């Protein structure tokens, strides 16, 4: 089924470019980030109208999300984070044909803001907490906030140990099944990514792929996780 996505992770572009200074144009201005959010939300509405006028396809956007959790006293910091990071785009997607959820980890918040990874929780090569159950939490939040069906348009793990990848995806999919059992409208799941990719400012170091790529020879080699996920897809079941 064909679908149209107006914007991919506009919250990353707005926050990393206009508040954190990590992406172009490299600014650190809350007011400019707020304005960028508004421009992206307006662009989504205009693009949705234009696409629907031209073609009979479902239209939505994709959003970078994490399982945000407040530790004692961190409720205010969590709410402030969501107010600039997710809330404007969840509101913009309200009533859309779908919302694309892109989730990799959780974030914890204390009274002073986002906390470092919790001691004892294993990390991926991106430095994220290895927390596959984050997917189910973000699916539930996106569905409740927008009233739209959910597509998991990105979910995965950067690791050099493919056994970790299989375990991560299995647990993430178990959280999806829990959502379905509770009546949440989840329409599909897409792993990120097929190939080991160029991961923005991190380059080729993080290995997300189901298929390894030799950067010298360009030879592609399927990992065991590719066969495993293929079997899951063909069976439409985890077991």
Backbone bond lengths (Angstrom), bond angles and torsions (degrees), N, CA, C in turn:
res aa  C-N    CA-C-N  psi(-1)  N-CA   C-N-CA  omega(-1)  CA-C   N-CA-C  phi
1 X - - - 1.467 - - 1.524 109.73 -
2 X 1.308 116.38 127.38 1.464 120.96 179.26 1.522 110.40 -75.04
3 X 1.314 115.74 140.67 1.462 122.30 175.53 1.525 108.36 -137.98
4 X 1.313 116.64 157.08 1.465 121.37 178.08 1.522 109.41 -119.95
5 X 1.316 115.56 132.45 1.461 122.45 175.87 1.523 108.55 -111.32
6 X 1.311 116.80 123.61 1.464 120.04 -177.82 1.517 112.44 -75.40
7 X 1.341 117.09 -43.77 1.460 122.74 -175.68 1.517 109.18 -141.31
8 X 1.324 115.85 142.66 1.453 121.44 176.17 1.527 109.55 -107.93
9 X 1.325 115.27 115.58 1.464 122.48 177.72 1.532 112.87 48.54
10 X 1.325 117.51 56.22 1.474 118.27 177.57 1.518 112.86 -61.16
11 X 1.340 117.30 -26.67 1.467 119.07 179.17 1.518 112.02 -67.28
12 X 1.334 117.69 -31.59 1.467 120.38 175.80 1.519 109.99 -67.49
13 X 1.323 116.86 -45.52 1.465 120.60 -178.62 1.529 110.59 -62.16
14 X 1.333 116.23 -45.29 1.463 119.59 -177.53 1.524 112.01 -67.09
15 X 1.335 116.63 -45.07 1.462 119.66 -175.29 1.528 111.88 -75.83
16 X 1.339 117.26 -47.19 1.463 119.62 -178.32 1.522 112.12 -69.72
17 X 1.330 117.38 -28.23 1.460 120.48 -177.73 1.506 114.82 -89.85
18 X 1.352 116.46 -31.24 1.463 118.73 -171.33 1.528 114.21 -118.04
19 X 1.344 117.49 -11.10 1.456 119.57 179.00 1.525 112.17 -119.31
20 X 1.346 116.85 -45.97 1.462 120.98 -177.30 1.524 113.18 -86.93
21 X 1.321 117.54 -21.17 1.464 120.97 -179.42 1.514 114.37 72.69
22 X 1.352 118.15 15.56 1.466 120.62 -176.80 1.522 112.65 -87.07
23 X 1.335 117.44 -29.90 1.462 122.73 -179.81 1.528 108.26 -115.10
24 X 1.339 118.18 158.66 1.458 120.21 174.88 1.528 110.58 -56.45
25 X 1.334 117.46 141.69 1.467 128.60 7.73 1.526 114.73 -87.33
26 X 1.305 119.28 12.18 1.458 121.72 172.88 1.510 115.35 74.73
27 X 1.327 116.97 32.35 1.463 120.12 -177.71 1.533 111.44 -94.25
28 X 1.326 115.02 161.82 1.470 121.85 178.20 1.528 108.01 -135.65
29 X 1.310 115.46 69.88 1.455 121.32 -172.66 1.528 109.61 -137.58
30 X 1.337 118.47 109.18 1.471 119.91 -179.30 1.518 113.82 -55.91
31 X 1.335 116.70 -37.05 1.460 118.89 179.87 1.522 111.19 -67.26
32 X 1.308 116.65 -37.94 1.470 120.20 178.06 1.533 110.47 -68.52
33 X 1.330 117.87 -36.09 1.467 119.73 175.97 1.523 109.53 -65.16
34 X 1.319 116.95 -42.86 1.465 120.54 179.05 1.530 110.18 -59.71
35 X 1.336 115.98 -42.82 1.469 119.71 179.31 1.520 110.74 -66.11
36 X 1.333 117.22 -39.41 1.463 120.17 178.04 1.525 110.68 -61.83
37 X 1.334 117.19 -41.77 1.462 120.37 176.20 1.524 111.11 -57.61
38 X 1.332 116.18 -44.12 1.462 120.43 -179.20 1.526 111.28 -64.15
39 X 1.322 116.62 -41.89 1.464 120.44 179.70 1.522 111.03 -64.34
40 X 1.331 116.82 -42.90 1.458 119.90 179.01 1.530 111.14 -64.67
41 X 1.327 117.79 -41.72 1.466 120.42 179.26 1.525 110.55 -62.38
42 X 1.330 116.71 -41.76 1.461 120.36 177.63 1.528 110.94 -66.00
43 X 1.332 116.51 -40.01 1.465 120.20 178.91 1.527 110.95 -62.76
44 X 1.333 116.07 -38.72 1.464 119.44 177.81 1.523 111.05 -62.08
45 X 1.328 117.12 -45.11 1.464 120.44 -179.81 1.522 111.26 -62.81
46 X 1.322 116.93 -43.75 1.468 120.49 -179.98 1.526 111.33 -66.25
47 X 1.334 116.17 -42.27 1.463 119.46 -179.47 1.522 111.17 -66.40
48 X 1.331 116.29 -39.39 1.466 119.94 178.35 1.520 110.34 -59.58
49 X 1.323 117.47 -46.10 1.463 121.16 179.41 1.525 111.39 -62.58
50 X 1.322 116.72 -41.77 1.465 120.20 -178.49 1.526 111.72 -66.60
51 X 1.333 115.93 -42.75 1.466 119.51 -179.91 1.518 110.68 -65.11
52 X 1.317 117.46 -43.84 1.460 120.54 -178.86 1.527 111.85 -65.63
53 X 1.315 116.52 -29.41 1.461 119.58 176.22 1.522 111.49 -70.01
54 X 1.347 116.12 -28.74 1.460 120.21 -174.62 1.518 113.98 -97.13
55 X 1.334 117.70 -26.04 1.464 119.62 -173.31 1.522 110.25 -151.94
56 X 1.325 115.40 148.84 1.471 121.28 179.46 1.516 108.92 -93.28
57 X 1.346 116.05 72.27 1.467 120.91 179.39 1.524 108.80 -129.88
58 X 1.335 117.53 150.13 1.464 119.52 174.02 1.524 110.43 -64.03
59 X 1.325 115.81 142.06 1.468 121.26 -177.26 1.528 109.15 -126.92
60 X 1.319 115.24 138.93 1.456 120.64 175.98 1.514 110.24 -159.48
61 X 1.332 116.50 -169.34 1.463 121.89 173.61 1.520 108.33 -133.13
62 X 1.329 116.13 167.13 1.462 120.82 176.61 1.513 109.40 -112.78
63 X 1.332 115.42 146.15 1.458 121.03 -174.38 1.517 109.89 -132.41
64 X 1.332 116.35 132.78 1.462 121.10 172.36 1.523 108.34 -75.53
65 X 1.329 116.71 123.50 1.456 121.09 -176.88 1.520 109.88 -134.06
66 X 1.312 116.03 154.82 1.458 122.63 172.83 1.523 107.71 -134.77
67 X 1.316 115.31 158.24 1.456 120.74 175.70 1.526 107.38 -77.20
68 X 1.327 116.58 93.73 1.458 122.17 -176.19 1.520 109.58 -82.26
69 X 1.326 116.31 126.61 1.454 122.14 -177.19 1.522 109.55 -129.37
70 X 1.328 116.64 135.12 1.467 121.91 178.05 1.521 109.88 -95.67
71 X 1.320 116.53 127.74 1.455 120.71 167.48 1.531 107.33 -82.50
72 X 1.339 120.01 169.96 1.463 120.74 -178.54 1.531 112.29 -51.92
73 X 1.316 115.52 124.72 1.450 121.28 -179.66 1.513 114.18 87.96
74 X 1.315 117.73 -3.98 1.456 120.58 -176.12 1.508 115.25 -96.56
75 X 1.320 117.28 7.07 1.465 120.27 -175.28 1.535 112.33 -62.40
76 X 1.328 116.70 -39.88 1.457 119.84 -179.85 1.518 112.42 -67.13
77 X 1.331 116.49 -41.87 1.463 120.30 178.77 1.526 110.67 -64.92
78 X 1.323 116.79 -38.31 1.459 120.36 177.64 1.523 110.74 -63.82
79 X 1.331 116.97 -45.56 1.457 120.20 179.85 1.525 111.53 -62.78
80 X 1.337 116.90 -39.21 1.462 120.32 179.23 1.526 110.91 -65.89
81 X 1.315 116.43 -39.60 1.466 120.22 177.36 1.522 110.86 -61.54
82 X 1.316 116.27 -48.90 1.470 119.70 -178.30 1.524 111.89 -64.17
83 X 1.331 116.56 -31.96 1.458 120.30 -177.30 1.523 112.43 -61.41
84 X 1.328 116.37 -31.11 1.458 118.94 178.77 1.508 114.34 -102.18
85 X 1.337 116.77 -21.51 1.469 121.39 -171.31 1.530 112.85 -94.67
86 X 1.330 117.15 -51.32 1.467 120.88 -174.42 1.523 114.30 -112.17
87 X 1.327 116.59 -41.43 1.463 120.10 -167.52 1.528 114.24 -56.67
88 X 1.345 120.22 -42.98 1.466 118.02 -178.88 1.522 112.92 -61.12
89 X 1.319 116.56 -32.68 1.461 119.73 -176.34 1.525 111.98 -86.77
90 X 1.319 117.76 -30.99 1.457 119.67 171.73 1.522 109.89 -64.45
91 X 1.327 116.42 -38.09 1.466 119.77 176.22 1.523 110.58 -66.55
92 X 1.332 116.82 -41.48 1.468 120.40 180.00 1.522 111.81 -65.25
93 X 1.336 116.86 -26.99 1.463 121.13 -178.16 1.518 113.05 -91.78
94 X 1.322 116.98 0.81 1.467 120.00 -177.08 1.533 110.11 -58.48
95 X 1.321 116.44 124.75 1.460 120.76 178.68 1.516 114.85 81.38
96 X 1.337 118.05 3.54 1.470 120.14 177.54 1.527 110.81 -66.49
97 X 1.315 115.59 168.90 1.469 120.60 178.77 1.525 111.51 -68.28
98 X 1.333 117.19 -27.34 1.461 121.84 174.61 1.524 108.98 -163.28
99 X 1.322 115.81 161.81 1.458 122.58 170.06 1.518 107.01 -123.78
100 X 1.322 116.59 127.99 1.458 121.58 178.41 1.520 110.41 -89.68
101 X 1.321 116.68 121.71 1.465 122.59 -178.76 1.529 109.15 -102.85
102 X 1.335 116.96 129.75 1.460 122.82 -178.12 1.528 108.06 -127.41
103 X 1.322 115.64 105.84 1.457 121.56 -166.54 1.520 111.02 -133.73
104 X 1.354 115.72 138.98 1.454 121.36 -179.82 1.527 114.01 -131.57
105 X 1.355 117.78 -22.89 1.460 118.73 -171.07 1.523 110.25 -162.03
106 X 1.320 116.17 -173.72 1.460 121.59 172.43 1.528 108.87 -114.54
107 X 1.331 116.28 163.32 1.463 123.61 172.01 1.515 108.06 -130.55
108 X 1.328 116.60 137.53 1.461 121.95 176.63 1.530 109.14 -108.74
109 X 1.336 114.77 146.84 1.459 120.60 -177.70 1.522 110.27 -126.88
110 X 1.337 114.92 134.37 1.451 122.38 172.60 1.517 109.60 -111.19
111 X 1.337 118.28 -173.51 1.465 120.88 -177.93 1.521 113.81 -58.45
112 X 1.341 117.68 -28.24 1.462 120.62 -177.14 1.520 113.45 -97.24
113 X 1.324 117.02 -0.24 1.464 118.76 179.11 1.515 112.51 128.52
114 X 1.343 115.21 -158.42 1.458 120.44 -176.88 1.520 110.89 -67.38
115 X 1.328 115.85 137.00 1.453 122.40 -177.54 1.526 111.10 -95.63
116 X 1.313 115.75 160.08 1.460 121.55 173.01 1.529 108.85 -68.67
117 X 1.328 117.46 162.96 1.465 119.14 176.62 1.518 112.04 -51.59
118 X 1.310 115.54 143.96 1.455 120.97 -177.87 1.520 110.50 -69.78
119 X 1.321 118.74 130.62 1.470 120.38 178.12 1.526 110.78 -55.18
120 X 1.320 114.77 135.99 1.452 120.29 179.29 1.501 114.78 94.96
121 X 1.338 117.54 -16.72 1.459 120.49 176.67 1.527 108.52 -87.24
122 X 1.333 119.07 124.29 1.471 120.26 -178.15 1.521 111.50 -65.04
123 X 1.336 115.39 151.61 1.460 121.96 -178.31 1.520 110.83 -111.76
124 X 1.325 115.65 153.65 1.460 121.01 170.69 1.528 108.58 -84.95
125 X 1.323 117.06 175.67 1.466 119.70 178.64 1.528 112.14 -70.68
126 X 1.326 117.81 -9.52 1.466 121.45 172.40 1.524 111.29 -85.25
127 X 1.340 117.22 -6.55 1.448 120.86 -176.28 1.515 113.98 86.50
128 X 1.351 116.30 6.87 1.456 120.69 177.58 1.529 110.17 -80.78
129 X 1.321 116.27 150.66 1.452 119.28 167.21 1.527 109.44 -63.10
130 X 1.323 115.74 135.91 1.469 119.54 175.86 1.529 106.92 -80.67
131 X 1.328 115.29 96.13 1.458 121.97 -170.78 1.534 109.17 -137.38
132 X 1.322 118.05 73.62 1.471 120.56 -173.18 1.515 113.97 -61.93
133 X 1.331 118.05 -28.02 1.459 120.87 -179.09 1.531 112.62 -67.05
134 X 1.332 116.52 -8.35 1.467 119.64 175.38 1.524 111.54 -57.47
135 X 1.329 117.00 -29.78 1.459 119.46 -176.04 1.526 111.19 -61.59
136 X 1.317 116.92 -48.31 1.455 118.96 -179.53 1.518 112.27 -60.04
137 X 1.332 116.80 -39.52 1.468 120.43 -179.82 1.519 111.68 -63.46
138 X 1.331 117.52 -41.41 1.465 119.47 -178.03 1.528 111.31 -74.77
139 X 1.330 117.20 -32.84 1.466 119.64 174.64 1.527 109.72 -59.34
140 X 1.322 116.41 -46.65 1.464 120.02 -178.42 1.531 111.15 -63.19
141 X 1.337 116.46 -42.21 1.461 119.01 -179.68 1.528 111.30 -65.56
142 X 1.321 117.38 -43.88 1.464 120.46 -178.73 1.525 111.00 -64.46
143 X 1.326 116.44 -42.37 1.465 119.96 -179.33 1.527 110.95 -65.02
144 X 1.334 116.43 -43.85 1.460 119.85 -178.69 1.526 111.87 -66.87
145 X 1.336 117.39 -37.45 1.464 121.17 -175.64 1.518 113.00 -76.73
146 X 1.328 117.44 -31.10 1.467 120.35 -173.69 1.518 113.96 -106.98
147 X 1.330 117.39 -24.06 1.451 119.59 -172.91 1.510 113.37 70.57
148 X 1.326 116.97 12.83 1.464 121.96 -176.38 1.523 110.84 -104.20
149 X 1.337 117.32 151.92 1.463 119.27 170.47 1.527 110.38 -59.22
150 X 1.316 116.01 150.72 1.465 121.39 -176.16 1.519 110.02 -108.17
151 X 1.319 115.04 134.41 1.458 122.79 166.98 1.522 107.63 -114.27
152 X 1.322 117.59 127.76 1.464 119.89 171.56 1.518 106.02 -81.72
153 X 1.325 116.59 102.40 1.456 121.20 -175.39 1.527 112.93 -93.94
154 X 1.324 117.29 -15.36 1.467 121.24 170.77 1.523 108.87 -151.60
155 X 1.326 115.54 135.77 1.461 122.42 170.91 1.511 106.85 -165.86
156 X 1.321 117.22 134.51 1.457 118.86 -179.20 1.510 111.43 177.51
157 X 1.325 114.85 -169.55 1.459 120.72 -175.51 1.523 109.35 -145.58
158 X 1.325 115.66 139.40 1.463 122.32 172.22 1.519 108.17 -92.93
159 X 1.320 116.14 111.68 1.461 120.45 -178.93 1.518 109.67 -157.07
160 X 1.327 116.19 149.77 1.456 121.19 174.22 1.527 111.67 -92.20
161 X 1.332 116.75 -3.30 1.462 122.61 179.81 1.522 108.07 -107.76
162 X 1.325 117.00 104.28 1.462 120.23 -174.14 1.523 112.01 -66.64
163 X 1.326 117.87 -21.76 1.469 119.46 175.42 1.523 110.03 -64.44
164 X 1.322 116.77 -35.48 1.461 120.16 175.81 1.523 110.34 -64.75
165 X 1.329 117.12 -36.54 1.465 120.14 -179.55 1.528 110.84 -63.57
166 X 1.317 116.67 -45.48 1.460 119.73 179.97 1.529 110.33 -63.13
167 X 1.328 116.71 -44.26 1.464 119.98 179.29 1.521 110.80 -62.84
168 X 1.333 117.28 -43.07 1.463 121.93 -179.40 1.519 110.58 -60.70
169 X 1.331 116.83 -49.37 1.466 119.84 -176.22 1.526 110.54 -68.35
170 X 1.324 117.24 -38.38 1.464 118.81 177.33 1.531 110.01 -58.52
171 X 1.313 117.44 -47.95 1.460 120.24 -178.52 1.523 111.36 -66.98
172 X 1.334 117.11 -36.91 1.466 119.90 176.88 1.527 110.39 -63.44
173 X 1.337 116.79 -43.63 1.461 120.14 179.62 1.527 111.47 -67.83
174 X 1.320 117.43 -32.79 1.467 119.32 174.50 1.529 110.48 -61.01
175 X 1.339 116.77 -37.42 1.462 119.46 177.96 1.528 111.12 -68.84
176 X 1.344 116.90 -31.74 1.468 120.29 174.78 1.526 109.83 -66.30
177 X 1.326 116.64 -44.07 1.465 120.07 178.97 1.524 110.95 -61.29
178 X 1.330 117.24 -36.37 1.461 120.35 176.41 1.530 110.37 -62.32
179 X 1.338 116.59 -40.74 1.472 120.26 177.45 1.530 110.55 -62.17
180 X 1.325 116.49 -46.30 1.461 120.13 179.37 1.522 111.02 -60.39
181 X 1.326 116.73 -41.19 1.463 120.76 -179.91 1.522 111.53 -63.00
182 X 1.333 116.06 -27.49 1.462 120.43 179.37 1.527 112.50 -91.36
183 X 1.331 117.06 6.41 1.453 120.79 175.60 1.510 115.77 89.30
184 X 1.332 118.38 8.74 1.463 120.79 176.83 1.528 108.64 -73.11
185 X 1.328 116.83 135.30 1.469 122.52 -175.77 1.529 109.58 -83.80
186 X 1.328 116.39 91.92 1.468 122.38 177.79 1.528 107.35 -108.36
187 X 1.337 117.15 123.86 1.456 121.28 -171.79 1.531 114.15 -98.68
188 X 1.344 118.13 -17.53 1.452 118.06 -178.13 1.516 112.19 178.45
189 X 1.339 114.69 170.95 1.469 122.47 -176.89 1.522 108.77 -139.03
190 X 1.333 115.41 131.28 1.468 121.19 175.81 1.518 108.92 -126.29
191 X 1.334 115.90 126.39 1.461 120.36 178.13 1.532 109.84 -81.41
192 X 1.326 116.33 143.59 1.468 122.21 170.45 1.519 107.83 -111.85
193 X 1.341 115.55 118.24 1.446 125.88 -1.08 1.528 109.36 -135.18
194 X 1.326 116.25 173.50 1.465 119.52 177.49 1.527 110.35 -60.86
195 X 1.331 116.37 -51.48 1.468 122.10 -177.10 1.521 110.90 -108.08
196 X 1.325 116.98 150.89 1.465 119.51 165.26 1.525 107.15 -57.19
197 X 1.326 116.43 127.54 1.462 121.09 -165.97 1.527 112.03 -118.21
198 X 1.325 115.33 175.94 1.470 122.15 170.80 1.520 106.63 -88.88
199 X 1.327 117.08 107.50 1.464 122.40 -170.04 1.525 110.83 -94.44
200 X 1.342 115.43 75.00 1.446 121.78 175.29 1.533 111.85 48.30
201 X 1.336 117.24 -130.48 1.461 120.82 -176.42 1.522 112.96 -69.07
202 X 1.341 117.55 -10.89 1.464 121.57 -179.20 1.527 112.76 -87.78
203 X 1.325 116.68 -8.10 1.458 119.95 177.19 1.520 113.31 66.76
204 X 1.348 115.62 -145.78 1.458 121.39 -175.38 1.527 113.38 -89.29
205 X 1.332 118.70 -2.28 1.463 119.84 -173.82 1.527 113.83 -63.86
206 X 1.342 120.65 -48.61 1.468 118.85 -178.55 1.528 110.53 -71.56
207 X 1.316 116.82 129.52 1.468 121.68 -178.98 1.524 109.19 -103.25
208 X 1.328 116.24 99.24 1.459 121.79 177.88 1.525 112.64 -92.90
209 X 1.322 118.27 -16.75 1.452 120.84 -162.92 1.512 116.38 -75.57
210 X 1.335 114.17 153.93 1.457 122.74 166.54 1.518 110.30 -78.44
211 X 1.325 115.59 -16.74 1.462 122.98 -179.67 1.524 108.26 -127.25
212 X 1.326 116.86 125.49 1.463 121.88 178.28 1.524 110.33 -77.88
213 X 1.325 115.99 147.97 1.466 121.55 177.93 1.518 108.71 -125.10
214 X 1.319 116.97 122.81 1.463 122.42 173.16 1.522 107.27 -81.14
215 X 1.328 118.04 113.61 1.465 120.91 -173.22 1.526 112.45 -72.37
216 X 1.325 117.32 -13.29 1.466 119.79 177.24 1.522 111.15 -87.04
217 X 1.324 115.86 -47.36 1.467 120.42 -176.21 1.526 113.11 -98.02
218 X 1.343 116.72 -15.29 1.470 123.44 -174.93 1.534 112.84 66.38
219 X 1.334 117.04 14.65 1.464 120.34 176.69 1.531 109.20 -71.80
220 X 1.339 114.90 134.55 1.457 122.10 178.01 1.521 109.49 -100.74
221 X 1.332 117.39 135.80 1.457 121.90 -179.93 1.523 109.18 -132.56
222 X 1.328 116.61 118.89 1.458 120.66 179.28 1.520 110.44 -65.68
223 X 1.319 115.57 138.46 1.455 121.65 176.04 1.536 109.05 -92.66
224 X 1.330 118.31 161.50 1.469 119.73 176.28 1.529 112.69 -54.49
225 X 1.325 117.54 -32.15 1.465 119.78 179.79 1.524 112.02 -62.68
226 X 1.336 117.83 -31.07 1.460 120.22 177.87 1.521 110.77 -64.69
227 X 1.344 116.64 -44.93 1.464 120.23 177.96 1.522 110.84 -64.28
228 X 1.345 115.31 -41.92 1.466 119.23 -178.97 1.524 111.15 -62.44
229 X 1.340 117.32 -47.48 1.456 120.08 -178.17 1.528 110.67 -68.14
230 X 1.317 116.66 -33.69 1.460 119.39 175.25 1.518 111.96 -61.28
231 X 1.316 116.56 -40.45 1.460 120.56 177.82 1.531 111.00 -65.04
232 X 1.327 116.11 -40.47 1.462 120.02 177.03 1.527 110.34 -61.08
233 X 1.325 116.52 -44.42 1.458 120.76 -178.77 1.526 111.56 -64.04
234 X 1.332 116.39 -44.03 1.465 119.25 -179.04 1.525 111.87 -66.16
235 X 1.316 116.63 -36.57 1.462 121.03 -179.34 1.531 111.35 -82.47
236 X 1.342 116.51 -17.94 1.482 121.79 -173.08 1.526 109.56 54.00
237 X 1.317 115.37 38.97 1.465 121.19 -179.25 1.509 108.97 -162.15
238 X 1.349 115.79 150.87 1.450 119.88 179.55 1.526 111.32 -73.46
239 X 1.324 117.95 -34.62 1.465 121.24 -176.47 1.523 109.17 -118.49
